Amino acid sequence: MTIPSEESEVLSGAPLTATSGWTSIAALPAEDSAHVQSLMQAFAEELMQSGVRVGGVTQTRGADSSGRSGIMLRDVATGAFYPISQDLGPGSVACNLDTSELALACAAIERSARGGAHLIIISKFSKQEAGRGGLCDAFRAAMTARVPVIAAVSPHYREEWRAFAGPLAEDVAPERQALAEWWEKVQRII
């Protein structure tokens, strides 16, 4: 079976599943984003301690190099931080997403997917991804490399998620045991 080269082929509604050689994606509902991000980070660390090669990013809040608080993406394998909030000055109401840092994080995930990772963690499918930007290329890289993915999905973008991931995604409860069971199932398939 040929891997589709374009997202539209993946989204065409063809009956694709992990059992037919496609990527399996665990979609964690992210109503409690901090809990889900912590869960994904802890699960990645647990797997890495057992020898599994994990790539990807989780989202956290922290201070950048200038001491300003904001949202950061943390590389689960290296611990590198990508501060994706930029300071636009007092009173600004514009979007403060630093797309250059987001692109760097996305590139790191893509390298992991191509570099032999056994699992990719993607912090979130949300507004940027719903518009086919943000970390969509990271999803595509994992799908092309047939690397399983765990991703948090914003409750505000569930319909867009279903259109994007289609039958490749499986809703998984945001609990450690549910993730472990999903991972065991994926290991039997690959």
Number of C-alpha atoms within 10 A of each C-alpha: 6 6 13 13 10 9 14 10 11 21 17 12 12 10 10 17 16 17 13 10 14 20 26 29 29 25 25 27 20 22 14 12 20 13 13 25 24 14 17 26 22 14 20 24 17 12 16 17 10 8 10 14 18 26 27 32 31 24 26 19 14 15 12 17 8 6 8 11 15 17 19 23 25 21 23 25 16 10 10 14 20 23 26 21 21 17 12 12 8 6 6 9 8 7 9 14 17 15 16 12 18 20 18 13 27 24 17 17 28 23 17 24 28 14 12 13 21 21 25 28 28 30 25 25 28 22 14 14 18 20 10 15 14 19 23 18 18 25 28 19 20 29 23 17 20 21 23 27 26 26 27 27 24 21 16 14 14 15 10 19 19 14 14 22 20 19 20 23 22 17 14 19 16 22 14 14 12 14 20 13 12 19 19 11 12 17 11 8 12 14
